[in-house]
């Protein structure tokens, strides 16, 4: 049974309980949730309202959390307990099959002029994950919760069904209005002790084109410098195996999309050779093959103690690149919603970023 929240106003030394009132309509509650889904207790992005399903029904609200999991929010309205539970389960069976492209299409239709990727970053402060809809949460929203609905939802949760119920009390006091929220099950814990999220067998991960990689070029004052990389055609990482490991995985022939942290994207190019240690890399200057370490570089690319031989884990690793386009660091390009990652390199799956880079850098069919 949900724990009902009581509210009291303190007048001097005397508490006065606020009396419950009647919400004008559950449609009003739906509007409140669309404007501020954090009323449910966690940060959510609403990506659809009255979403039409192939079965002729309409999902009241479809939302997404910061991990890319979907939340079906269905208002009880005047439905019977059996009907509302059956309906939210029916919606869940369809939503669980949605792939990434379908989800983004639904979101873009609802969000209008704001792209899904930009809206996601605005809501959560990070770019959308590659995998969407890996898990699902079903929530029945009501202004009151009857014992029959409680029993049905509680029973389903014993089998790991990711369903919960929440009800809102509406209170008025001296011209002010209040909403109080109570969940049937605490903190989305299932009756079996596991998480209430239903992990799908197959995540809805973005397809990879087999070519594009994201590379984070960690330029810093006195160390690695972007102008060196532009001039001599390379990307690099080092100082610890954690930084260089992912960059060393970038294959010959890959296309790298290079971003400077806290600035934005500065280049796109093709990898022309395997990763090598900085102290053994050769580059072509004025038609001559020379050691990169012997050139007049702005940055420094050594991480070991003076006079000490660097291990492979500590050394700077360099990947040679034929640039298709580059810009100085001060002209770096960034839009809200573009892909970023803490690793030095990873596969770039996000179409939003690839499309924006193609337009910005005029890559055409490259």
Secondary structure, 3 states (H helix, E strand, C coil): CCCCCCCEEEECCEEEECCECCCCCHHHHHHHHHHCHHHHCCCCEEEEEEEECCCCCEEEEEEECCCCCEEEEEECCCCCHHHHHHHHHHHHHHHCCCCHHHHHHHHHHHHCCCCHHHHHHHHHCCCCCCEECCEEEEEEEECCCCHHHHHHHHHHHCCCCCEEEEEEEEEEECCEEEEEEEECCHHHECCCCCECCEECCCCEECCCCCCEEEEECCCCCCCCCHHHHHHHCEEEECCCHHHHHHHCCCCCCCEEEEEECCCEEEEEEEECCCCEEHHHCEEEECCEEEEHHHCCCCCCCCCCCCCCCCCCCCCCEEEEEEEEEECCHHHCECCCCCCCCCCCEEECCCHHHHHHHHHHCCCCCC
